[in-house]
């Protein structure tokens, strides 16, 4: 089968990935792959490893072995190249693998996709905003050479291959960096949601969609994705695919705290659009800015920060701009996908 470069995050799925890797490697070699293993050691390392492979003009697949965070880092460094990204899902959510039709609980099936799958050019969102501060040892994001230069001073760029959101959902994810580290899996987000929502401070943002006039809105959440699901199968943006010509976003206006707590059920089934005033519409550019208590639009972050997620990591602070770009990443997925 030729060479395969596997960037392995041994800490994924509560260190299960590292423990199972020798068995997975053996299976890959039995299929005829020449396996080059690279282990990650810290946040951002997968991107550095993939960037090095890209600059060496390696032949064959570069495979992210881990969860959506590992996929994000590897994809970021490969974006714009002709090197195919493969995925062996070993995280908690694995939503990018879901989008690409890769089996989550069948390692042999996932390896079969690497062997017999289809390479597709997929879209991504370009996110530009202010870097959030370090928290509890989780580093503040820094500029990466593979992400490109920002258009605005003091901002950084990230590329989103799965999901980006702002509002209550990003606030809950921000809490995971400092709280509830002892809780594993999706139960962590349930706990953080229940303990964050009652104390979340209401806010307004200035919102501009494409070339429309910007306006100040009271909001709870804003989400963009490249596929339908996020959070381990929740159908956040129904109908979205990574080969769409145009992007789309989901917007939740000011919701009651009871509605926020009740939202996960409808979102799981993709039944939230139209409920409580939640909307979904096409958009290729989404710009948000914070608004202070006097109703003034700010060009810099305010004390009450609105975080913006990058594939599950709340590392950007508004003001921020999201732009849809087609044909950014070559991904090896299943021959048959739900949106194909």
For each residue, the residues with C-beta under 8 A, 3 or more apart:
1: 4 31 32 33 34 115
2: 32 33 34 59 60
3: 33 34 36 58 59 60 61
4: 1 28 33 34 35 36 60 61 63 86 114
5: 36 38 53 58 60 61 62 63
6: 25 28 35 36 37 38 63 65 88
7: 38 40 46 49 50 62 63 64 65 66 70 74
8: 17 18 21 37 38 39 40 65 66
9: 12 17 39 40 46 65 66 67 69 70 90
10: 15 17 18 21 39 40
11: 14 15 17 18 40
12: 9 15 16 17 18 65 66 67 69 70 90 91
13: 16 17 67 90 91 92
14: 11 184
15: 10 11 12 18 19
16: 12 13 19 20 90
17: 8 9 10 11 12 13 20 21 65 66 90 91
18: 8 10 11 12 15 21 39
19: 15 16
20: 16 17 23 24 90 107
21: 8 10 17 18 24 25 37 65
22: 25 26
23: 20 26 27
24: 20 21 27 28 65 88 107 111
25: 6 21 22 28 29 35 37
26: 22 23 29 30
27: 23 24 30 31 107 108 111
28: 4 6 24 25 31 33 35 111 114
29: 25 26 32 33 34 35
30: 26 27
31: 1 27 28 111 115
32: 1 2 29
33: 1 2 3 4 28 29 114
34: 1 2 3 4 29 60
35: 4 6 25 28 29
36: 3 4 5 6
37: 6 8 21 25
38: 5 6 7 8 49 53
39: 8 9 10 18
40: 7 8 9 10 11 45 46 49 66 70
41: 45
42: 45
43: 138 139
44: 47 48 73 139 142 144
45: 40 41 42 48 49 73
46: 7 9 40 49 50 64 66 70 73 74 77
47: 44 50 51 73 74 76 77 144 146
48: 44 45 51 52 77
49: 7 38 40 45 46 52 53 74 77
50: 7 46 47 53 54 62 73 74 76 77 78
51: 47 48 54 55 77 144 145 146
52: 48 49 55 56
53: 5 38 49 50 56 58 62 83
54: 50 51 57 58 62 77 78 81 83 146
55: 51 52
56: 52 53
57: 54
58: 3 5 53 54 62 83
59: 2 3
60: 2 3 4 5 34
61: 3 4 5 83 84 85 86 114 332
62: 5 7 50 53 54 58 74 78 83 84 85 86
63: 4 5 6 7 85 86 87 88 114
64: 7 46 70 71 73 74 75 85 86 87 88
65: 6 7 8 9 12 17 21 24 70 88 90
66: 7 8 9 12 17 40 46 69 70 71 90 91
67: 9 12 13 70 71 89 90 91 92 93 94
68: 71 72 91 93 94 95 96 162 311 312
69: 9 12 66 72 73 91 311 312 313
70: 7 9 12 40 46 64 65 66 67 73 74 91
71: 64 66 67 68 74 75 85 87 96 97 161 162 311
72: 68 69 75 76 160 161 162 310 311 312 313
73: 44 45 46 47 50 64 69 70 76 77
74: 7 46 47 49 50 62 64 70 71 77 78 85
75: 64 71 72 78 79 85 96 124 159 161 329 331
76: 47 50 72 73 79 144 146 147 158 159 161
77: 46 47 48 49 50 51 54 73 74 144 146
78: 50 54 62 74 75 81 83 85 329 330
79: 75 76 124 146 159 328 329
80: 328
81: 54 78 330
82: 330
83: 53 54 58 61 62 78 330
84: 61 62 119 330 331 332
85: 61 62 63 64 71 74 75 78 329 330 331 332
86: 4 61 62 63 64 113 114 117 332
87: 63 64 71 96 97 100 102 110 331 332
88: 6 24 63 64 65 107 110 111 114
89: 67 94 97 102 103 104 110
90: 9 12 13 16 17 20 65 66 67 94
91: 12 13 17 66 67 68 69 70 94
92: 13 67 185 186 232
93: 67 68 230 231 232 233 312
94: 67 68 89 90 91 97 98 102 104 232
95: 68 98 99 162 163 227 229 230 231 232 233
96: 68 71 75 87 99 100 161 162 227 311
97: 71 87 89 94 100 102 104 110
98: 94 95 101 102 104 227 229 233
99: 95 96 162 226 227 228 229 241 242 333 337 339
100: 87 96 97 113 331 332 333 334 337
101: 98 113 333 334 335 336 337 338 340
102: 87 89 94 97 98 109 110 113 333 334
103: 89 106 109 110 113
104: 89 94 97 98 110
105:
106: 103 109 110
107: 20 24 27 88 110 111
108: 27 111 112
109: 102 103 106 112 113
110: 87 88 89 97 102 103 104 106 107 113 114
111: 24 27 28 31 88 107 108 114 115
112: 108 109 115 116 117
113: 86 100 101 102 103 109 110 116 117 332 333 334
114: 4 28 33 61 63 86 88 110 111 117 332
115: 1 31 111 112
116: 112 113 335
117: 86 112 113 114 332 333 334 335
118: 332 333 334 335
119: 84 330 331 332
120: 242 243 330 331 333
121: 243 326 327 328 329 330 331
122: 161 226 242 243 327 328 329 330 331
123: 226 242 243 244 247 324 325 326 327 328
124: 75 79 159 160 161 226 325 328 329
125: 159 160 164 224 226 247 322 323 324 325
126: 157 159 160 321 322 323 325
127: 157 158 159 160 164 308 310 316 320 321 322
128: 150 151 152 155 156 157 158 320 321
129: 155 156 308 316 317 318 319 320 321
130: 154 155 156 300 301 316 317 318 319 320
131: 140 141 142 155 156 315 316 317
132: 135 140 141 174 305 307 314 315 316 317
133: 140
134: 137 138 139 140
135: 132 138 174 177 178
136: 177 178
137: 134
138: 43 134 135 177
139: 43 44 134 142
140: 131 132 133 134 315
141: 131 132 156 158 315 316
142: 44 131 139 156
143: 147 150 156 157
144: 44 47 51 76 77 147 157
145: 51
146: 47 51 54 76 77 79
147: 76 143 144 156 157 158 159
148: 157
149: 157
150: 128 143 153 155 156 157
151: 128 155
152: 128 155
153: 150
154: 130 300
155: 128 129 130 131 150 151 152
156: 128 129 130 131 141 142 143 147 150 316
157: 126 127 128 143 144 147 148 149 150
158: 76 127 128 141 147 310 315 316
159: 75 76 79 124 125 126 127 147 310 328
160: 72 124 125 126 127 163 164 224 226 310 311 322
161: 71 72 75 76 96 122 124 226 311 328 329
162: 68 71 72 95 96 99 225 226 227 230 311 312
163: 95 160 223 224 225 226 230 236 309 311 312
164: 125 127 160 223 224 225 308 309 310 311 322
165: 169 170 221 222 223 224 308 309
166: 169 170 205 221 222 288 306 307 308 309 318 320
167: 170 171 219 220 221 222 252 306
168: 171 172 196 197 200 220 221 260
169: 165 166 172 173 221 223 309
170: 165 166 167 173 174 306 307 308 309 314
171: 167 168 174 175 196 200 307 314
172: 168 169 175 176 189 192 193 196 197
173: 169 170 176 189 192 307 309 312 313 314
174: 132 135 170 171 177 307 314
175: 171 172 178 179 180 192 195 196
176: 172 173 179 180 181 188 189 192
177: 135 136 138 174 314
178: 135 136 175
179: 175 176 192 195
180: 175 176 183 188 191 192
181: 176
182:
183: 180 187 188 191
184: 14 187 188
185: 92 188
186: 92 189 190 231 232
187: 183 184 190 191
188: 176 180 183 184 185 191 192
189: 172 173 176 186 192 193 231
190: 186 187 193 194 264
191: 180 183 187 188 194 195
192: 172 173 175 176 179 180 188 189 195 196
193: 172 189 190 196 197 260 261 264
194: 190 191 197 198 261
195: 175 179 191 192 198 199
196: 168 171 172 175 192 193 199 200
197: 168 172 193 194 200 257 260 261
198: 194 195 257
199: 195 196
200: 168 171 196 197 257 260
201: 304
202: 218 254
203: 219 290 291 304 306
204: 216 217 218 219 291 295
205: 166 216 217 219 222 288 289 290 291 306 318
206: 214 215 216 217 287 288 289 290 291 297
207: 214 215 216 217 219 222 251 286 287 288
208: 212 213 214 215 285 286 287 288
209: 212 249 281 283 285 286
210: 283 284 285
211:
212: 208 209
213: 208
214: 206 207 208 287 289
215: 206 207 208
216: 204 205 206 207 291 295 297
217: 204 205 206 207 253
218: 202 204 253 254
219: 167 203 204 205 207 222 251 252 253 254
220: 167 168 252 253 254 255 260
221: 165 166 167 168 169 250 251 252 255
222: 165 166 167 205 207 219 249 250 251 252 286 288
223: 163 164 165 169 230 236 237 249 250 251
224: 125 160 163 164 165 237 247 248 249 250 283 286 322 324
225: 162 163 164 228 229 230 236 237 240
226: 99 122 123 124 125 160 161 162 163 240 241 242
227: 95 96 98 99 162 230 237 240 241 242 339
228: 99 225 235 236 237 238 239 240 241 270 338 339
229: 95 98 99 225 232 233 234 235 236
230: 93 95 162 163 223 225 227 234 236 237 312
231: 93 95 186 189 234 236 267
232: 92 93 94 95 186 229
233: 93 95 98 229 268
234: 229 230 231 264 267 268
235: 228 229 238 267 268 269 270
236: 163 223 225 228 229 230 231 250 267 270
237: 223 224 225 227 228 230 240 248 249 250 280
238: 228 235 270 273 280
239: 228 248
240: 225 226 227 228 237 244 247 248
241: 99 226 227 228 244 339
242: 99 120 122 123 226 227 331
243: 120 121 122 123 326 339
244: 123 240 241 247 248 326
245: 326
246: 282 283 284 324
247: 123 125 224 240 244 282 283 284 324
248: 224 237 239 240 244 280 281 282 283
249: 209 222 223 224 237 280 281 283 286 322
250: 221 222 223 224 236 237 272 273 278 279 280
251: 207 219 221 222 223 278 279 280 281
252: 167 219 220 221 222 255 263 276 277 278
253: 217 218 219 220 276 277 278
254: 202 218 219 220
255: 220 221 252 259 260 263 276 277
256: 259 260
257: 197 198 200 260 261
258: 261 262
259: 255 256 262 263 276
260: 168 193 197 200 220 255 256 257 263
261: 193 194 197 257 258 264
262: 258 259 265 266
263: 252 255 259 260 266 267 272 276
264: 190 193 234 261 267 268
265: 262 268 269
266: 262 263 269 270 271 272 275
267: 231 234 235 236 263 264 270 271 272
268: 233 234 235 264 265
269: 235 265 266
270: 228 235 236 238 266 267 273
271: 266 267 275
272: 250 263 266 267 275 276 278
273: 238 250 270 278 279 280
274: 278 279
275: 266 271 272 278
276: 252 253 255 259 263 272
277: 252 253 255
278: 250 251 252 253 272 273 274 275
279: 250 251 273 274
280: 237 238 248 249 250 251 273
281: 209 248 249 251
282: 246 247 248
283: 209 210 224 246 247 248 249 286 324
284: 210 246 247 323 324
285: 208 209 210 321 322 323 324
286: 207 208 209 222 224 249 283 321 322 323
287: 206 207 208 214 319 320 321 322
288: 166 205 206 207 208 222 306 308 318 319 320 321
289: 205 206 214 297 298 299 318 319
290: 203 205 206 297 298 301 302 304 305 306 318 319
291: 203 204 205 206 216 295 296 297 298
292: 295 296 298 302
293:
294:
295: 204 216 291 292
296: 291 292
297: 206 216 289 290 291
298: 289 290 291 292 301 302 319
299: 289 319
300: 130 154 319
301: 130 290 298 305 317 318 319
302: 290 292 298 305
303:
304: 201 203 290
305: 132 290 301 302 317 318
306: 166 167 170 203 205 288 290 317 318
307: 132 166 170 171 173 174 314 315 316 317 318
308: 127 129 164 165 166 170 288 314 316 317 318 320 322
309: 163 164 165 166 169 170 173 312 313 314 315 316
310: 72 127 158 159 160 164 313 314 315 316
311: 68 69 71 72 96 160 161 162 163 164
312: 68 69 72 93 162 163 173 230 309
313: 69 72 173 309 310
314: 132 170 171 173 174 177 307 308 309 310
315: 131 132 140 141 158 307 309 310
316: 127 129 130 131 132 141 156 158 307 308 309 310 320
317: 129 130 131 132 301 305 306 307 308 320
318: 129 130 166 205 288 289 290 301 305 306 307 308
319: 129 130 287 288 289 290 298 299 300 301
320: 127 128 129 130 166 287 288 308 316 317
321: 126 127 128 129 285 286 287 288
322: 125 126 127 160 164 224 249 285 286 287 308
323: 125 126 284 285 286
324: 123 125 224 246 247 283 284 285
325: 123 124 125 126 328
326: 121 123 243 244 245
327: 121 122 123
328: 79 80 121 122 123 124 159 161 325
329: 75 78 79 85 121 122 124 161
330: 78 81 82 83 84 85 119 120 121 122
331: 75 84 85 87 100 119 120 121 122 242
332: 61 84 85 86 87 100 113 114 117 118 119
333: 99 100 101 102 113 117 118 120 337
334: 100 101 102 113 117 118 337
335: 101 116 117 118
336: 101 340
337: 99 100 101 333 334 340
338: 101 228
339: 99 227 228 241 243
340: 101 336 337
